Amino acid sequence: MKRTELVVSSLIVVALMICKFLLPKPLLFSPLVSTIVTILIGCAFLVIFILTVKGKPIERRIVFLVVGIALVFPFFMKVELPIRISPEVQQVYDKMSSLPAGSKVLAAFDYDPPSAPELQPMADAFMKYAFEHDFKVIMMGLWPQGPQQANQSVEAAWAYNPQWMPDSADEKVYGVDYVNLGFQSGNEFVILRMGESFKSMFPADLYYTAYDSVPLLKNIHNFSNIDWGVNFSAGKPGTVEWVQIAVDRHNLPMSAGNTAVQAPMAYPYLNAGQLIGLMGGMAGAAEFEKLTGHTGKAITFLLSQTYAHVAVILFILIGNVAFFLNKKEKK
Amino acid sequence: MRREIPIAITFIVGVVFAVSYFIPREPFSEFESQFGDWFGIIAAFAIWLGAMNLMKISIVKIGRKSPDYFYSILIIVSFLMIVFFGFFEGYKGIYADPQFSYRDAGTGFNWIYEYIYSSLSATMFALLAFFVASASYRAFRARNLEATLLLISAFFVMFGRVPIGDMLTGWLPDGYTMSGWANWIMSVPNTAGQRAIMIGIALGLVSTSLRIILGLERSYLGGE
């Protein structure tokens, strides 16, 4: 493929992405067009397979282009995917749904924007569910960007139901229904100190209101006053630290949402019963959205992820088939 | 004294933390709280130290006109811009009625966060997908038993984590579909491996911590 052809193809992919987000009315392919596009992507892989087997592996830029196409075109397809709920996500939902209205929930937002595509959908679905069921939500972050991500999930809930916005009929009052404690440096030491006193680590909330002046925090001194904790984590400090200190030492019932890369590290805690459920990556977020009934970005973009996974698997298979065929020929 | 005092502080703090884990009573719990506060203060200073160090390195690079010093200029400009909006709007927010945070929607800081920082960092992270695909095609080969096992696990987990896996194997009994296999891989072999790694790390940490607390390991003081 010539350089100009590559550039033009890449520009088309980028233009399509811009169209997706800028057009006032969502552009959607008909089922026939979707099928044709899928077949064409399949044909591209067939050509790549033939070329690779012939000993002419495709260059890196074409791999990038194919992945780009596999990621972008599904944005325009309307395909209902059957989402099967995994036991670990079901556990999170079961715990959350067992809480009565008025339960005090601690939500730790320990991630930053790079991990938001995976974790924000979980956080958004959680916040909508929490507002819907009148939980009292205490948000905080061990990552500096955490409190801002928490605010974004509140805004997502407002967008879902404008009646929850300030000065609306069913307003969720800041300081009464939810509070953002902000960020505190110190990693696991923050959790350790919170075990004795939340106030020692957060003398004021994000809006400089003294801890004792926030109505929601009146009777909350430490983890023993919290009914359930949920941690959205992309690394350290995150789920591991919360389990080791808040769960093990202070018996806080806790669930977690992790990035797909981090989730395998949390499984030992899940199987040991230290974590009540685990949402892993965008797939976990999509399952959680389905359970809560709040379809969001995870379900919407799961088709893209499906195509990307299939593309990577096909690349692995093609590379290995060619590798073994060439090895056989050499013998 | 430059070595003895830090070693003494390390010893006292280390012993107090170790003892307070097993005896969470006075006076150990009080000491633990105090030391925890100290740690918070030191960590807050460390953020500033890190930021100042970044500035120093960038300024030196610009002064020497090192290769790619343009990026150092970008670092300094971005840093100062964020600091300006953070402090200015933070100060304004305290005295406003009603009070607001510099992180609230509508502030300049939040605009930079949402429309520059978030987009750029998400883009950098998203590039991984392209490099993973390229590496899968060019380098991920079943050359030996370990690589083959890794490849098979990757195949099942990647298929099992997206709905197409179950669409293709939905006719199989429950638990034997792609998602069932992916769950089994994550819950059994993955957990076993992770536990082995965690226990290994914990044992290493305990022995290293003991060496540090007892003053046998002094490399953290510099030299030796």
Contacts between the chains, C-beta under 8 A, distances in Angstrom:
chain1	res1	chain2	res2	distance
A	57	B	137	7.6
A	57	B	138	7.1
A	58	B	137	7.8
A	60	B	134	5.1
A	60	B	138	7.6
A	63	B	130	7.4
A	63	B	133	5.6
A	63	B	134	4.6
A	63	B	137	5.6
A	64	B	130	4.7
A	64	B	133	7.6
A	64	B	134	6.8
A	66	B	133	7.7
A	67	B	129	6.2
A	67	B	130	5.3
A	67	B	133	4.5
A	68	B	130	7.4
A	71	B	129	7.1
A	81	B	163	4.1
A	81	B	164	7.9
A	81	B	167	7.9
A	82	B	163	5.5
A	82	B	166	6.5
A	82	B	167	6.5
A	82	B	170	7.8
A	83	B	163	5.8
A	84	B	163	7.3
A	84	B	166	5.2
A	84	B	177	7.7
A	84	B	179	5.4
A	86	B	179	6.7
A	86	B	183	6.0
A	87	B	183	7.0
A	88	B	183	8.0
A	112	B	121	6.8
A	113	B	113	7.9
A	113	B	117	6.3
A	113	B	118	3.8
A	113	B	121	4.7
A	113	B	122	5.5
A	114	B	121	4.5
A	114	B	122	5.7
A	114	B	124	6.6
A	114	B	125	3.7
A	115	B	125	7.3
A	116	B	118	6.9
A	116	B	122	6.7
A	117	B	122	6.4
A	117	B	125	7.9
A	117	B	126	7.8
A	145	B	113	7.7
A	147	B	103	6.4
A	148	B	103	5.0
A	148	B	110	7.2
A	148	B	113	5.9
A	151	B	103	6.5
A	151	B	104	7.2
A	151	B	105	7.3
A	155	B	105	6.5
A	184	B	40	7.0
A	185	B	40	6.3
A	185	B	43	4.3
A	185	B	44	4.8
A	185	B	46	7.9
A	185	B	47	6.1
A	186	B	36	7.4
A	186	B	39	5.6
A	186	B	40	3.9
A	186	B	43	4.7
A	186	B	44	7.8
A	187	B	43	7.0
A	189	B	36	4.7
A	189	B	39	4.5
A	189	B	40	6.0
A	189	B	43	7.5
A	190	B	40	7.0
A	192	B	32	7.4
A	192	B	36	5.5
A	193	B	33	6.5
A	193	B	36	4.6
A	193	B	37	7.2
A	193	B	40	7.4
A	196	B	29	7.3
A	196	B	33	6.1
A	200	B	33	7.2
A	200	B	37	7.2
A	201	B	40	7.3
A	206	B	101	4.9
A	206	B	103	6.8
A	207	B	93	7.7
A	207	B	99	5.3
A	207	B	100	6.9
A	207	B	101	5.4
A	208	B	93	7.6
A	208	B	94	5.7
A	208	B	99	6.0
A	208	B	101	7.8
A	209	B	99	7.6
A	249	B	21	8.0
A	249	B	24	8.0
A	260	B	161	7.4
A	263	B	186	7.7
A	264	B	186	6.4
A	264	B	190	5.1
A	264	B	194	6.3
A	265	B	194	5.9
A	267	B	186	5.7
A	267	B	187	6.3
A	267	B	190	5.7
A	267	B	191	4.6
A	267	B	194	6.2
A	268	B	191	5.2
A	268	B	194	5.0
A	268	B	195	4.9
A	268	B	198	6.4
A	270	B	187	7.9
A	271	B	187	6.2
A	271	B	191	5.3
A	280	B	161	8.0
A	280	B	186	8.0
A	281	B	161	7.0
A	283	B	161	4.6
A	283	B	162	6.4
A	302	B	162	7.0
A	302	B	163	6.9
A	305	B	162	6.0
A	306	B	162	4.1
A	306	B	163	6.2
A	306	B	164	5.1
A	308	B	129	6.1
A	308	B	133	7.9
A	309	B	158	4.8
A	309	B	159	7.0
A	309	B	161	7.1
A	309	B	162	4.8
A	309	B	164	7.6
A	310	B	162	7.8
A	310	B	164	6.4
A	311	B	133	6.3
A	312	B	132	6.4
A	312	B	133	5.2
A	312	B	136	5.2
A	312	B	158	6.6
A	313	B	155	6.2
A	313	B	158	5.6
A	313	B	159	6.6
A	315	B	133	5.5
A	315	B	136	4.6
A	315	B	137	3.9
A	316	B	136	4.6
A	316	B	137	7.3
A	316	B	140	5.3
A	316	B	151	6.7
A	316	B	154	7.1
A	316	B	155	7.3
A	318	B	137	6.7
A	319	B	136	6.8
A	319	B	137	4.8
A	319	B	138	6.6
A	319	B	139	7.9
A	319	B	140	6.4
A	319	B	141	6.7
A	320	B	140	7.6
A	320	B	141	6.0
A	320	B	142	5.6
A	320	B	151	7.2
A	323	B	141	5.1
A	323	B	142	7.8
A	324	B	142	8.0
